[in-house]
Amino acid sequence: MNQIHAEVSKVIEAPPEAVYAVIADYNESHPAILPKHVFSGLVVEQGGVGAGTVVRVTMAALGTKQELQVTVSEPEPGRVLIESGSGLTTTFAVEPVGAGRSSKVTITADAAPSPGLKGWIEKVVTQALLLDELRLLAEYVQKKS
């Protein structure tokens, strides 16, 4: 296995602009959608909203704890946001559905796996984390509206 690739999608009952704004805001909203049992201590080192933002966060999973530093880019502002760094790339894509009243959100994660069985377990855990993040995103957006 050369690369872990996990992808999840969900339709959220909120306009794409509102959903994307939550994802892009690392000062307030984005920390609220991170699964707390894995991620902690998110610190904005530069920027804070969208492209150019640099954040540091601690991730504890599968018996290891590591500090990640990621840089945010927006190849399609308002639609696609990418976090990259520390050997991990996470992409958030937001598409309008239902005449723009709802949003289809797709989160993908790509990373280099550990060798053997641990790499397979990392893929399964990554998929579960992305599903949890989508659930938290949907709850947060519903609460804000």
N, CA, C and O atoms as CSV, one atom per row, in Angstrom:
chain,resi,resn,atom,element,x,y,z
A,1,MET,N,N,0.859,-1.169,0.000
A,1,MET,CA,C,0.000,0.000,0.000
A,1,MET,C,C,0.906,1.233,0.000
A,1,MET,O,O,1.607,1.487,0.980
A,2,ASN,N,N,0.895,1.992,-1.083
A,2,ASN,CA,C,1.759,3.164,-1.196
A,2,ASN,C,C,1.164,4.415,-0.575
A,2,ASN,O,O,1.900,5.314,-0.167
A,3,GLN,N,N,-0.161,4.485,-0.497
A,3,GLN,CA,C,-0.824,5.704,-0.050
A,3,GLN,C,C,-2.142,5.339,0.622
A,3,GLN,O,O,-2.885,4.491,0.128
A,4,ILE,N,N,-2.423,5.975,1.734
A,4,ILE,CA,C,-3.755,5.879,2.321
A,4,ILE,C,C,-4.600,6.909,1.592
A,4,ILE,O,O,-4.217,8.073,1.477
A,5,HIS,N,N,-5.748,6.473,1.101
A,5,HIS,CA,C,-6.700,7.412,0.505
A,5,HIS,C,C,-8.062,7.101,1.101
A,5,HIS,O,O,-8.569,5.990,0.953
A,6,ALA,N,N,-8.650,8.072,1.769
A,6,ALA,CA,C,-9.983,7.921,2.341
A,6,ALA,C,C,-10.840,9.071,1.824
A,6,ALA,O,O,-10.366,10.197,1.681
A,7,GLU,N,N,-12.099,8.774,1.549
A,7,GLU,CA,C,-13.007,9.794,1.017
A,7,GLU,C,C,-14.413,9.546,1.536
A,7,GLU,O,O,-14.906,8.418,1.514
A,8,VAL,N,N,-15.053,10.608,2.001
A,8,VAL,CA,C,-16.431,10.535,2.481
A,8,VAL,C,C,-17.199,11.745,1.969
A,8,VAL,O,O,-16.625,12.810,1.747
A,9,SER,N,N,-18.511,11.568,1.783
A,9,SER,CA,C,-19.369,12.664,1.323
A,9,SER,C,C,-20.666,12.652,2.113
A,9,SER,O,O,-21.104,11.619,2.621
A,10,LYS,N,N,-21.267,13.832,2.200
A,10,LYS,CA,C,-22.547,13.964,2.904
A,10,LYS,C,C,-23.247,15.219,2.399
A,10,LYS,O,O,-22.603,16.232,2.126
A,11,VAL,N,N,-24.562,15.146,2.279
A,11,VAL,CA,C,-25.343,16.334,1.953
A,11,VAL,C,C,-25.742,16.997,3.267
A,11,VAL,O,O,-26.302,16.362,4.161
A,12,ILE,N,N,-25.440,18.286,3.359
A,12,ILE,CA,C,-25.751,19.076,4.553
A,12,ILE,C,C,-26.808,20.097,4.169
A,12,ILE,O,O,-26.683,20.787,3.158
A,13,GLU,N,N,-27.846,20.185,4.984
A,13,GLU,CA,C,-28.970,21.079,4.702
A,13,GLU,C,C,-28.624,22.522,5.078
A,13,GLU,O,O,-29.135,23.066,6.057
A,14,ALA,N,N,-27.757,23.115,4.288
A,14,ALA,CA,C,-27.355,24.514,4.467
A,14,ALA,C,C,-26.717,24.975,3.167
A,14,ALA,O,O,-26.149,24.159,2.441
A,15,PRO,N,N,-26.797,26.265,2.858
A,15,PRO,CA,C,-26.193,26.778,1.622
A,15,PRO,C,C,-24.679,26.576,1.599
A,15,PRO,O,O,-24.037,26.611,2.648
A,16,PRO,N,N,-24.102,26.364,0.414
A,16,PRO,CA,C,-22.664,26.135,0.296
A,16,PRO,C,C,-21.812,27.237,0.927
A,16,PRO,O,O,-20.771,26.945,1.516
A,17,GLU,N,N,-22.235,28.492,0.814
A,17,GLU,CA,C,-21.456,29.596,1.371
A,17,GLU,C,C,-21.318,29.455,2.880
A,17,GLU,O,O,-20.247,29.697,3.438
A,18,ALA,N,N,-22.409,29.061,3.542
A,18,ALA,CA,C,-22.389,28.917,5.002
A,18,ALA,C,C,-21.502,27.751,5.424
A,18,ALA,O,O,-20.748,27.853,6.391
A,19,VAL,N,N,-21.596,26.645,4.692
A,19,VAL,CA,C,-20.798,25.461,5.020
A,19,VAL,C,C,-19.315,25.753,4.794
A,19,VAL,O,O,-18.479,25.434,5.639
A,20,TYR,N,N,-18.995,26.358,3.654
A,20,TYR,CA,C,-17.600,26.654,3.342
A,20,TYR,C,C,-17.005,27.629,4.359
A,20,TYR,O,O,-15.840,27.501,4.736
A,21,ALA,N,N,-17.796,28.592,4.797
A,21,ALA,CA,C,-17.314,29.569,5.772
A,21,ALA,C,C,-16.892,28.881,7.074
A,21,ALA,O,O,-15.906,29.282,7.693
A,22,VAL,N,N,-17.627,27.857,7.488
A,22,VAL,CA,C,-17.271,27.104,8.699
A,22,VAL,C,C,-15.943,26.387,8.494
A,22,VAL,O,O,-15.071,26.437,9.361
A,23,ILE,N,N,-15.785,25.724,7.356
A,23,ILE,CA,C,-14.561,24.970,7.069
A,23,ILE,C,C,-13.349,25.895,7.024
A,23,ILE,O,O,-12.285,25.548,7.539
A,24,ALA,N,N,-13.501,27.066,6.415
A,24,ALA,CA,C,-12.374,27.975,6.181
A,24,ALA,C,C,-11.963,28.799,7.401
A,24,ALA,O,O,-10.883,29.391,7.402
A,25,ASP,N,N,-12.798,28.849,8.435
A,25,ASP,CA,C,-12.522,29.681,9.610
A,25,ASP,C,C,-11.805,28.872,10.692
A,25,ASP,O,O,-12.444,28.178,11.483
A,26,TYR,N,N,-10.478,28.967,10.719
A,26,TYR,CA,C,-9.666,28.218,11.674
A,26,TYR,C,C,-9.578,28.902,13.032
A,26,TYR,O,O,-9.083,28.308,13.989
A,27,ASN,N,N,-10.048,30.135,13.130
A,27,ASN,CA,C,-10.043,30.823,14.418
A,27,ASN,C,C,-11.147,30.306,15.328
A,27,ASN,O,O,-10.934,30.142,16.529
A,28,GLU,N,N,-12.335,30.047,14.763
A,28,GLU,CA,C,-13.479,29.674,15.587
A,28,GLU,C,C,-14.163,28.390,15.121
A,28,GLU,O,O,-14.267,27.435,15.891
A,29,SER,N,N,-14.624,28.356,13.888
A,29,SER,CA,C,-15.482,27.261,13.430
A,29,SER,C,C,-14.759,25.947,13.209
A,29,SER,O,O,-15.212,24.911,13.697
A,30,HIS,N,N,-13.652,25.959,12.492
A,30,HIS,CA,C,-12.983,24.704,12.138
A,30,HIS,C,C,-12.574,23.886,13.371
A,30,HIS,O,O,-12.732,22.665,13.361
A,31,PRO,N,N,-12.058,24.513,14.423
A,31,PRO,CA,C,-11.725,23.714,15.608
A,31,PRO,C,C,-12.935,22.959,16.172
A,31,PRO,O,O,-12.780,21.884,16.752
A,32,ALA,N,N,-14.134,23.520,16.003
A,32,ALA,CA,C,-15.348,22.889,16.532
A,32,ALA,C,C,-15.760,21.643,15.757
A,32,ALA,O,O,-16.541,20.839,16.267
A,33,ILE,N,N,-15.252,21.461,14.532
A,33,ILE,CA,C,-15.645,20.293,13.740
A,33,ILE,C,C,-14.597,19.184,13.778
A,33,ILE,O,O,-14.776,18.144,13.143
A,34,LEU,N,N,-13.516,19.392,14.508
A,34,LEU,CA,C,-12.487,18.354,14.638
A,34,LEU,C,C,-12.890,17.363,15.729
A,34,LEU,O,O,-13.281,17.784,16.817
A,35,PRO,N,N,-12.806,16.072,15.468
A,35,PRO,CA,C,-13.106,15.082,16.509
A,35,PRO,C,C,-12.176,15.258,17.716
A,35,PRO,O,O,-10.962,15.087,17.606
A,36,LYS,N,N,-12.757,15.597,18.851
A,36,LYS,CA,C,-11.976,15.946,20.055
A,36,LYS,C,C,-11.191,14.767,20.614
A,36,LYS,O,O,-10.170,14.970,21.271
A,37,HIS,N,N,-11.644,13.542,20.369
A,37,HIS,CA,C,-10.939,12.378,20.909
A,37,HIS,C,C,-9.625,12.109,20.180
A,37,HIS,O,O,-8.829,11.277,20.615
A,38,VAL,N,N,-9.398,12.817,19.066
A,38,VAL,CA,C,-8.158,12.631,18.297
A,38,VAL,C,C,-7.358,13.922,18.196
A,38,VAL,O,O,-6.133,13.896,18.316
A,39,PHE,N,N,-8.024,15.045,17.979
A,39,PHE,CA,C,-7.340,16.323,17.751
A,39,PHE,C,C,-7.486,17.247,18.947
A,39,PHE,O,O,-8.556,17.342,19.547
A,40,SER,N,N,-6.380,17.937,19.293
A,40,SER,CA,C,-6.428,18.900,20.394
A,40,SER,C,C,-5.408,20.007,20.150
A,40,SER,O,O,-4.481,19.864,19.353
A,41,GLY,N,N,-5.606,21.095,20.849
A,41,GLY,CA,C,-4.621,22.171,20.862
A,41,GLY,C,C,-4.385,22.853,19.533
A,41,GLY,O,O,-3.247,23.204,19.222
A,42,LEU,N,N,-5.435,23.054,18.731
A,42,LEU,CA,C,-5.246,23.742,17.449
A,42,LEU,C,C,-4.809,25.180,17.706
A,42,LEU,O,O,-5.465,25.921,18.437
A,43,VAL,N,N,-3.689,25.563,17.090
A,43,VAL,CA,C,-3.145,26.917,17.220
A,43,VAL,C,C,-2.974,27.495,15.823
A,43,VAL,O,O,-2.344,26.882,14.961
A,44,VAL,N,N,-3.535,28.674,15.607
A,44,VAL,CA,C,-3.355,29.370,14.338
A,44,VAL,C,C,-2.032,30.116,14.409
A,44,VAL,O,O,-1.857,30.999,15.249
A,45,GLU,N,N,-1.104,29.764,13.531
A,45,GLU,CA,C,0.215,30.397,13.524
A,45,GLU,C,C,0.279,31.556,12.539
A,45,GLU,O,O,1.102,32.459,12.688
A,46,GLN,N,N,-0.588,31.529,11.536
A,46,GLN,CA,C,-0.597,32.585,10.523
A,46,GLN,C,C,-1.984,32.626,9.911
A,46,GLN,O,O,-2.617,31.587,9.719
A,47,GLY,N,N,-2.461,33.839,9.602
A,47,GLY,CA,C,-3.768,33.983,8.970
A,47,GLY,C,C,-4.873,33.598,9.927
A,47,GLY,O,O,-4.931,34.073,11.061
A,48,GLY,N,N,-5.747,32.730,9.455
A,48,GLY,CA,C,-6.859,32.285,10.298
A,48,GLY,C,C,-8.095,31.949,9.499
A,48,GLY,O,O,-8.936,31.164,9.937
A,49,VAL,N,N,-8.205,32.552,8.312
A,49,VAL,CA,C,-9.353,32.261,7.455
A,49,VAL,C,C,-8.859,32.003,6.043
A,49,VAL,O,O,-8.277,32.882,5.408
A,50,GLY,N,N,-9.093,30.792,5.557
A,50,GLY,CA,C,-8.794,30.444,4.167
A,50,GLY,C,C,-7.325,30.390,3.817
A,50,GLY,O,O,-6.470,30.124,4.662
A,51,ALA,N,N,-7.050,30.652,2.533
A,51,ALA,CA,C,-5.708,30.510,1.967
A,51,ALA,C,C,-4.659,31.273,2.760
A,51,ALA,O,O,-4.881,32.401,3.201
A,52,GLY,N,N,-3.509,30.626,2.931
A,52,GLY,CA,C,-2.404,31.239,3.639
A,52,GLY,C,C,-2.401,30.954,5.137
A,52,GLY,O,O,-1.430,31.257,5.830
A,53,THR,N,N,-3.483,30.374,5.630
A,53,THR,CA,C,-3.541,30.034,7.043
A,53,THR,C,C,-2.567,28.889,7.324
A,53,THR,O,O,-2.465,27.940,6.547
A,54,VAL,N,N,-1.864,28.991,8.429
A,54,VAL,CA,C,-0.981,27.917,8.897
A,54,VAL,C,C,-1.432,27.577,10.308
A,54,VAL,O,O,-1.526,28.454,11.166
A,55,VAL,N,N,-1.715,26.284,10.546
A,55,VAL,CA,C,-2.141,25.851,11.870
A,55,VAL,C,C,-1.288,24.690,12.358
A,55,VAL,O,O,-0.707,23.939,11.574
A,56,ARG,N,N,-1.235,24.571,13.669
A,56,ARG,CA,C,-0.570,23.458,14.328
A,56,ARG,C,C,-1.615,22.794,15.207
A,56,ARG,O,O,-2.370,23.475,15.901
A,57,VAL,N,N,-1.663,21.463,15.180
A,57,VAL,CA,C,-2.638,20.718,15.971
A,57,VAL,C,C,-1.996,19.406,16.424
A,57,VAL,O,O,-1.156,18.841,15.724
A,58,THR,N,N,-2.397,18.938,17.586
A,58,THR,CA,C,-1.901,17.664,18.096
A,58,THR,C,C,-2.906,16.573,17.748
A,58,THR,O,O,-4.110,16.732,17.951
A,59,MET,N,N,-2.392,15.462,17.219
A,59,MET,CA,C,-3.225,14.321,16.856
A,59,MET,C,C,-2.763,13.105,17.652
A,59,MET,O,O,-1.584,12.751,17.644
A,60,ALA,N,N,-3.710,12.474,18.338
A,60,ALA,CA,C,-3.411,11.271,19.101
A,60,ALA,C,C,-4.279,10.135,18.569
A,60,ALA,O,O,-5.500,10.150,18.728
A,61,ALA,N,N,-3.640,9.150,17.937
A,61,ALA,CA,C,-4.377,8.016,17.374
A,61,ALA,C,C,-3.481,6.796,17.317
A,61,ALA,O,O,-2.269,6.906,17.130
A,62,LEU,N,N,-4.088,5.635,17.478
A,62,LEU,CA,C,-3.384,4.358,17.385
A,62,LEU,C,C,-2.154,4.303,18.284
A,62,LEU,O,O,-1.115,3.763,17.904
A,63,GLY,N,N,-2.285,4.864,19.470
A,63,GLY,CA,C,-1.212,4.791,20.444
A,63,GLY,C,C,-0.057,5.748,20.230
A,63,GLY,O,O,0.941,5.687,20.948
A,64,THR,N,N,-0.180,6.630,19.253
A,64,THR,CA,C,0.887,7.611,19.045
A,64,THR,C,C,0.301,9.018,19.085
A,64,THR,O,O,-0.874,9.235,18.787
A,65,LYS,N,N,1.141,9.950,19.456
A,65,LYS,CA,C,0.753,11.358,19.524
A,65,LYS,C,C,1.747,12.129,18.676
A,65,LYS,O,O,2.959,11.977,18.833
A,66,GLN,N,N,1.229,12.961,17.772
A,66,GLN,CA,C,2.138,13.756,16.952
A,66,GLN,C,C,1.569,15.143,16.718
A,66,GLN,O,O,0.356,15.355,16.723
A,67,GLU,N,N,2.481,16.076,16.514
A,67,GLU,CA,C,2.083,17.443,16.222
A,67,GLU,C,C,2.133,17.627,14.714
A,67,GLU,O,O,3.139,17.328,14.070
A,68,LEU,N,N,1.039,18.121,14.163
A,68,LEU,CA,C,0.956,18.367,12.728
A,68,LEU,C,C,0.962,19.867,12.474
A,68,LEU,O,O,0.364,20.639,13.224
A,69,GLN,N,N,1.639,20.266,11.417
A,69,GLN,CA,C,1.559,21.649,10.968
A,69,GLN,C,C,1.078,21.605,9.527
A,69,GLN,O,O,1.688,20.949,8.682
A,70,VAL,N,N,-0.023,22.307,9.247
A,70,VAL,CA,C,-0.571,22.304,7.893
A,70,VAL,C,C,-0.764,23.728,7.395
A,70,VAL,O,O,-1.005,24.658,8.165
A,71,THR,N,N,-0.650,23.862,6.087
A,71,THR,CA,C,-0.870,25.130,5.403
A,71,THR,C,C,-2.120,24.983,4.549
A,71,THR,O,O,-2.326,23.957,3.900
A,72,VAL,N,N,-2.943,26.008,4.556
A,72,VAL,CA,C,-4.215,25.987,3.837
A,72,VAL,C,C,-4.070,26.698,2.498
A,72,VAL,O,O,-3.499,27.785,2.411
A,73,SER,N,N,-4.601,26.057,1.451
A,73,SER,CA,C,-4.695,26.703,0.140
A,73,SER,C,C,-6.137,26.582,-0.347
A,73,SER,O,O,-6.898,25.736,0.123
A,74,GLU,N,N,-6.491,27.430,-1.282
A,74,GLU,CA,C,-7.839,27.418,-1.845
A,74,GLU,C,C,-7.741,27.465,-3.371
A,74,GLU,O,O,-7.841,28.538,-3.966
A,75,PRO,N,N,-7.543,26.299,-4.008
A,75,PRO,CA,C,-7.449,26.298,-5.461
A,75,PRO,C,C,-8.735,26.782,-6.140
A,75,PRO,O,O,-8.695,27.296,-7.257
A,76,GLU,N,N,-9.869,26.617,-5.463
A,76,GLU,CA,C,-11.145,27.136,-5.929
A,76,GLU,C,C,-11.834,27.795,-4.733
A,76,GLU,O,O,-12.639,27.155,-4.055
A,77,PRO,N,N,-11.526,29.066,-4.468
A,77,PRO,CA,C,-12.090,29.738,-3.300
A,77,PRO,C,C,-13.617,29.619,-3.249
A,77,PRO,O,O,-14.306,29.809,-4.251
A,78,GLY,N,N,-14.118,29.302,-2.065
A,78,GLY,CA,C,-15.549,29.129,-1.894
A,78,GLY,C,C,-16.039,27.741,-2.247
A,78,GLY,O,O,-17.198,27.409,-2.000
A,79,ARG,N,N,-15.162,26.919,-2.826
A,79,ARG,CA,C,-15.556,25.566,-3.209
A,79,ARG,C,C,-14.572,24.486,-2.763
A,79,ARG,O,O,-15.005,23.438,-2.284
A,80,VAL,N,N,-13.251,24.707,-2.905
A,80,VAL,CA,C,-12.257,23.695,-2.550
A,80,VAL,C,C,-11.185,24.308,-1.649
A,80,VAL,O,O,-10.593,25.337,-1.972
A,81,LEU,N,N,-10.951,23.652,-0.514
A,81,LEU,CA,C,-9.930,24.068,0.435
A,81,LEU,C,C,-9.044,22.853,0.698
A,81,LEU,O,O,-9.540,21.741,0.881
A,82,ILE,N,N,-7.724,23.073,0.717
A,82,ILE,CA,C,-6.777,21.977,0.936
A,82,ILE,C,C,-5.855,22.312,2.099
A,82,ILE,O,O,-5.276,23.397,2.160
A,83,GLU,N,N,-5.728,21.360,3.024
A,83,GLU,CA,C,-4.756,21.441,4.105
A,83,GLU,C,C,-3.619,20.487,3.740
A,83,GLU,O,O,-3.859,19.313,3.455
A,84,SER,N,N,-2.393,20.985,3.748
A,84,SER,CA,C,-1.279,20.089,3.425
A,84,SER,C,C,-0.092,20.361,4.334
A,84,SER,O,O,0.197,21.499,4.704
A,85,GLY,N,N,0.578,19.279,4.677
A,85,GLY,CA,C,1.761,19.359,5.522
A,85,GLY,C,C,1.858,18.147,6.417
A,85,GLY,O,O,0.881,17.416,6.584
A,86,SER,N,N,3.021,17.927,6.993
A,86,SER,CA,C,3.262,16.810,7.898
A,86,SER,C,C,2.909,15.464,7.274
A,86,SER,O,O,2.493,14.540,7.974
A,87,GLY,N,N,3.076,15.352,5.946
A,87,GLY,CA,C,2.822,14.091,5.265
A,87,GLY,C,C,1.361,13.773,5.026
A,87,GLY,O,O,1.024,12.656,4.634
A,88,LEU,N,N,0.496,14.733,5.254
A,88,LEU,CA,C,-0.947,14.522,5.126
A,88,LEU,C,C,-1.548,15.622,4.264
A,88,LEU,O,O,-1.185,16.791,4.388
A,89,THR,N,N,-2.471,15.234,3.387
A,89,THR,CA,C,-3.226,16.211,2.604
A,89,THR,C,C,-4.712,15.930,2.797
A,89,THR,O,O,-5.181,14.820,2.546
A,90,THR,N,N,-5.443,16.944,3.245
A,90,THR,CA,C,-6.881,16.821,3.430
A,90,THR,C,C,-7.551,17.855,2.537
A,90,THR,O,O,-7.198,19.034,2.556
A,91,THR,N,N,-8.525,17.397,1.754
A,91,THR,CA,C,-9.232,18.268,0.823
A,91,THR,C,C,-10.707,18.317,1.189
A,91,THR,O,O,-11.345,17.288,1.412
A,92,PHE,N,N,-11.233,19.535,1.246
A,92,PHE,CA,C,-12.658,19.758,1.488
A,92,PHE,C,C,-13.250,20.344,0.211
A,92,PHE,O,O,-12.784,21.379,-0.263
A,93,ALA,N,N,-14.266,19.700,-0.350
A,93,ALA,CA,C,-14.950,20.213,-1.542
A,93,ALA,C,C,-16.417,20.405,-1.197
A,93,ALA,O,O,-17.052,19.512,-0.638
A,94,VAL,N,N,-16.957,21.579,-1.535
A,94,VAL,CA,C,-18.347,21.906,-1.246
A,94,VAL,C,C,-19.049,22.220,-2.562
A,94,VAL,O,O,-18.627,23.109,-3.301
A,95,GLU,N,N,-20.120,21.486,-2.849
A,95,GLU,CA,C,-20.886,21.682,-4.091
A,95,GLU,C,C,-22.337,21.992,-3.747
A,95,GLU,O,O,-22.899,21.393,-2.830
A,96,PRO,N,N,-22.948,22.924,-4.477
A,96,PRO,CA,C,-24.366,23.197,-4.234
A,96,PRO,C,C,-25.247,22.051,-4.742
A,96,PRO,O,O,-24.972,21.458,-5.785
A,97,VAL,N,N,-26.292,21.757,-3.999
A,97,VAL,CA,C,-27.332,20.820,-4.431
A,97,VAL,C,C,-28.680,21.411,-4.059
A,97,VAL,O,O,-28.764,22.285,-3.197
A,98,GLY,N,N,-29.733,20.936,-4.708
A,98,GLY,CA,C,-31.072,21.439,-4.389
A,98,GLY,C,C,-31.207,22.921,-4.612
A,98,GLY,O,O,-31.668,23.645,-3.730
A,99,ALA,N,N,-30.810,23.384,-5.782
A,99,ALA,CA,C,-30.888,24.804,-6.143
A,99,ALA,C,C,-30.106,25.688,-5.173
A,99,ALA,O,O,-30.460,26.846,-4.954
A,100,GLY,N,N,-29.039,25.134,-4.593
A,100,GLY,CA,C,-28.166,25.922,-3.725
A,100,GLY,C,C,-28.627,26.037,-2.290
A,100,GLY,O,O,-28.010,26.752,-1.501
A,101,ARG,N,N,-29.709,25.344,-1.932
A,101,ARG,CA,C,-30.195,25.397,-0.547
A,101,ARG,C,C,-29.455,24.401,0.353
A,101,ARG,O,O,-29.472,24.519,1.578
A,102,SER,N,N,-28.807,23.419,-0.280
A,102,SER,CA,C,-28.049,22.411,0.455
A,102,SER,C,C,-26.657,22.296,-0.153
A,102,SER,O,O,-26.371,22.881,-1.198
A,103,SER,N,N,-25.800,21.533,0.516
A,103,SER,CA,C,-24.411,21.387,0.077
A,103,SER,C,C,-23.993,19.926,0.148
A,103,SER,O,O,-24.291,19.227,1.117
A,104,LYS,N,N,-23.304,19.476,-0.886
A,104,LYS,CA,C,-22.657,18.174,-0.818
A,104,LYS,C,C,-21.211,18.447,-0.445
A,104,LYS,O,O,-20.486,19.126,-1.173
A,105,VAL,N,N,-20.799,17.911,0.694
A,105,VAL,CA,C,-19.432,18.104,1.178
A,105,VAL,C,C,-18.692,16.786,1.037
A,105,VAL,O,O,-19.162,15.741,1.488
A,106,THR,N,N,-17.524,16.849,0.402
A,106,THR,CA,C,-16.658,15.687,0.261
A,106,THR,C,C,-15.332,16.015,0.923
A,106,THR,O,O,-14.715,17.040,0.634
A,107,ILE,N,N,-14.901,15.127,1.821
A,107,ILE,CA,C,-13.594,15.279,2.462
A,107,ILE,C,C,-12.748,14.090,2.050
A,107,ILE,O,O,-13.165,12.939,2.174
A,108,THR,N,N,-11.545,14.383,1.554
A,108,THR,CA,C,-10.605,13.311,1.223
A,108,THR,C,C,-9.331,13.524,2.042
A,108,THR,O,O,-8.950,14.651,2.357
A,109,ALA,N,N,-8.694,12.417,2.370
A,109,ALA,CA,C,-7.424,12.474,3.078
A,109,ALA,C,C,-6.459,11.517,2.406
A,109,ALA,O,O,-6.812,10.381,2.089
A,110,ASP,N,N,-5.238,11.983,2.193
A,110,ASP,CA,C,-4.182,11.173,1.592
A,110,ASP,C,C,-2.950,11.288,2.466
A,110,ASP,O,O,-2.565,12.381,2.882
A,111,ALA,N,N,-2.327,10.132,2.743
A,111,ALA,CA,C,-1.131,10.116,3.584
A,111,ALA,C,C,-0.326,8.857,3.288
A,111,ALA,O,O,-0.844,7.888,2.733
A,112,ALA,N,N,0.927,8.888,3.663
A,112,ALA,CA,C,1.773,7.705,3.554
A,112,ALA,C,C,1.469,6.807,4.753
A,112,ALA,O,O,1.513,7.273,5.892
A,113,PRO,N,N,1.162,5.531,4.519
A,113,PRO,CA,C,0.810,4.642,5.621
A,113,PRO,C,C,2.037,4.020,6.289
A,113,PRO,O,O,3.137,4.017,5.735
A,114,SER,N,N,1.821,3.510,7.462
A,114,SER,CA,C,2.831,2.670,8.107
A,114,SER,C,C,2.840,1.334,7.371
A,114,SER,O,O,1.876,1.007,6.679
A,115,PRO,N,N,3.898,0.570,7.507
A,115,PRO,CA,C,3.951,-0.727,6.838
A,115,PRO,C,C,3.013,-1.752,7.491
A,115,PRO,O,O,2.693,-1.654,8.675
A,116,GLY,N,N,2.583,-2.731,6.696
A,116,GLY,CA,C,1.837,-3.885,7.193
A,116,GLY,C,C,0.446,-3.591,7.697
A,116,GLY,O,O,-0.246,-2.696,7.213
A,117,LEU,N,N,0.059,-4.377,8.687
A,117,LEU,CA,C,-1.284,-4.310,9.248
A,117,LEU,C,C,-1.604,-2.924,9.806
A,117,LEU,O,O,-2.739,-2.459,9.693
A,118,LYS,N,N,-0.620,-2.263,10.404
A,118,LYS,CA,C,-0.861,-0.933,10.965
A,118,LYS,C,C,-1.312,0.038,9.864
A,118,LYS,O,O,-2.164,0.891,10.113
A,119,GLY,N,N,-0.756,-0.079,8.659
A,119,GLY,CA,C,-1.171,0.771,7.549
A,119,GLY,C,C,-2.627,0.550,7.182
A,119,GLY,O,O,-3.345,1.505,6.884
A,120,TRP,N,N,-3.069,-0.701,7.202
A,120,TRP,CA,C,-4.470,-1.017,6.896
A,120,TRP,C,C,-5.373,-0.426,7.973
A,120,TRP,O,O,-6.426,0.136,7.672
A,121,ILE,N,N,-4.948,-0.560,9.239
A,121,ILE,CA,C,-5.732,-0.009,10.354
A,121,ILE,C,C,-5.801,1.511,10.241
A,121,ILE,O,O,-6.850,2.099,10.505
A,122,GLU,N,N,-4.705,2.153,9.854
A,122,GLU,CA,C,-4.704,3.615,9.665
A,122,GLU,C,C,-5.741,4.037,8.635
A,122,GLU,O,O,-6.410,5.055,8.817
A,123,LYS,N,N,-5.885,3.284,7.569
A,123,LYS,CA,C,-6.876,3.614,6.536
A,123,LYS,C,C,-8.293,3.535,7.107
A,123,LYS,O,O,-9.114,4.420,6.866
A,124,VAL,N,N,-8.573,2.482,7.856
A,124,VAL,CA,C,-9.899,2.313,8.456
A,124,VAL,C,C,-10.181,3.439,9.449
A,124,VAL,O,O,-11.275,4.003,9.457
A,125,VAL,N,N,-9.204,3.761,10.277
A,125,VAL,CA,C,-9.368,4.820,11.275
A,125,VAL,C,C,-9.540,6.185,10.590
A,125,VAL,O,O,-10.350,7.001,11.028
A,126,THR,N,N,-8.785,6.427,9.524
A,126,THR,CA,C,-8.897,7.691,8.789
A,126,THR,C,C,-10.300,7.858,8.222
A,126,THR,O,O,-10.885,8.936,8.321
A,127,GLN,N,N,-10.841,6.804,7.631
A,127,GLN,CA,C,-12.205,6.841,7.079
A,127,GLN,C,C,-13.206,7.186,8.185
A,127,GLN,O,O,-14.095,8.013,7.980
A,128,ALA,N,N,-13.067,6.561,9.348
A,128,ALA,CA,C,-13.968,6.824,10.469
A,128,ALA,C,C,-13.840,8.263,10.967
A,128,ALA,O,O,-14.841,8.901,11.297
A,129,LEU,N,N,-12.609,8.773,11.020
A,129,LEU,CA,C,-12.401,10.160,11.455
A,129,LEU,C,C,-13.060,11.153,10.501
A,129,LEU,O,O,-13.655,12.139,10.934
A,130,LEU,N,N,-12.949,10.887,9.202
A,130,LEU,CA,C,-13.575,11.785,8.227
A,130,LEU,C,C,-15.091,11.769,8.366
A,130,LEU,O,O,-15.730,12.817,8.272
A,131,LEU,N,N,-15.673,10.595,8.589
A,131,LEU,CA,C,-17.119,10.500,8.806
A,131,LEU,C,C,-17.525,11.284,10.051
A,131,LEU,O,O,-18.545,11.973,10.053
A,132,ASP,N,N,-16.724,11.177,11.103
A,132,ASP,CA,C,-16.998,11.910,12.332
A,132,ASP,C,C,-16.905,13.415,12.096
A,132,ASP,O,O,-17.730,14.176,12.603
A,133,GLU,N,N,-15.906,13.845,11.331
A,133,GLU,CA,C,-15.755,15.273,11.039
A,133,GLU,C,C,-16.938,15.794,10.223
A,133,GLU,O,O,-17.410,16.906,10.461
A,134,LEU,N,N,-17.418,15.006,9.269
A,134,LEU,CA,C,-18.602,15.413,8.495
A,134,LEU,C,C,-19.828,15.536,9.398
A,134,LEU,O,O,-20.616,16.471,9.253
A,135,ARG,N,N,-19.990,14.600,10.323
A,135,ARG,CA,C,-21.114,14.652,11.261
A,135,ARG,C,C,-21.031,15.916,12.111
A,135,ARG,O,O,-22.028,16.614,12.294
A,136,LEU,N,N,-19.838,16.206,12.631
A,136,LEU,CA,C,-19.648,17.410,13.447
A,136,LEU,C,C,-19.885,18.683,12.641
A,136,LEU,O,O,-20.453,19.648,13.151
A,137,LEU,N,N,-19.451,18.683,11.383
A,137,LEU,CA,C,-19.687,19.827,10.501
A,137,LEU,C,C,-21.173,20.054,10.316
A,137,LEU,O,O,-21.641,21.186,10.433
A,138,ALA,N,N,-21.928,18.998,10.028
A,138,ALA,CA,C,-23.368,19.115,9.824
A,138,ALA,C,C,-24.047,19.641,11.094
A,138,ALA,O,O,-24.903,20.523,11.018
A,139,GLU,N,N,-23.670,19.107,12.253
A,139,GLU,CA,C,-24.242,19.570,13.513
A,139,GLU,C,C,-23.923,21.034,13.783
A,139,GLU,O,O,-24.790,21.792,14.217
A,140,TYR,N,N,-22.686,21.430,13.529
A,140,TYR,CA,C,-22.269,22.809,13.788
A,140,TYR,C,C,-23.017,23.775,12.877
A,140,TYR,O,O,-23.489,24.817,13.330
A,141,VAL,N,N,-23.127,23.434,11.601
A,141,VAL,CA,C,-23.835,24.311,10.652
A,141,VAL,C,C,-25.313,24.420,11.026
A,141,VAL,O,O,-25.885,25.509,10.965
A,142,GLN,N,N,-25.932,23.311,11.410
A,142,GLN,CA,C,-27.347,23.328,11.803
A,142,GLN,C,C,-27.542,24.217,13.029
A,142,GLN,O,O,-28.507,24.976,13.110
A,143,LYS,N,N,-26.614,24.113,13.982
A,143,LYS,CA,C,-26.698,24.901,15.209
A,143,LYS,C,C,-26.569,26.399,14.923
A,143,LYS,O,O,-27.242,27.222,15.543
A,144,LYS,N,N,-25.683,26.739,13.961
A,144,LYS,CA,C,-25.451,28.158,13.637
A,144,LYS,C,C,-26.625,28.781,12.892
A,144,LYS,O,O,-26.820,29.995,12.953
A,145,SER,N,N,-27.417,27.959,12.182
A,145,SER,CA,C,-28.508,28.545,11.370
A,145,SER,C,C,-29.825,28.562,12.088
A,145,SER,O,O,-30.824,29.022,11.535
